[in-house]
């Protein structure tokens, strides 16, 4: 009851960012923070789409959102509770965090191998980094009591399969159909400067060289 108004009301936490851990458990606290990584990744992907305006970023974000919707459907179909029902919202099978990371890891790995032309070391750093993000997130779901080991295992497997299937759909259906080219040729895409840089060899190096040359040209000439 509110002491000032006399009204009765119930408070509900926002489950997307609310994670509980044992007081004094520093490992649990660190793992609770790691559980926020999927949210950070969605924000990052959205930022990439808005700043880079690359078709590749748009397709990744669409796939990631579709994967989340697929997880909700699976949970409603399977209807298996969490090990601690008071933790988290909804059912626990499969783990959405694990499914999210499984999708992200396999899609990024396949995209780097088939679509990105850059130094092998650069690809390896990104791939290892994606896996390194995945491990604490999956472990945290079991450690903090939000999921069983089976739920995170199934979630990871579903995510890996979904990421692979989405990438194959993009490569074998979307691009060959010409949909991307038609999309890029629309007036709105031209106005928004949406592009597809997959044909540019080593886009990072090309952009660096262009920026470096422009900076050198802008420097005042010494007398």
Order of alpha helices (4+ residues) and beta strands (2+ residues): alpha-alpha-alpha-alpha-alpha-alpha-alpha-alpha-alpha
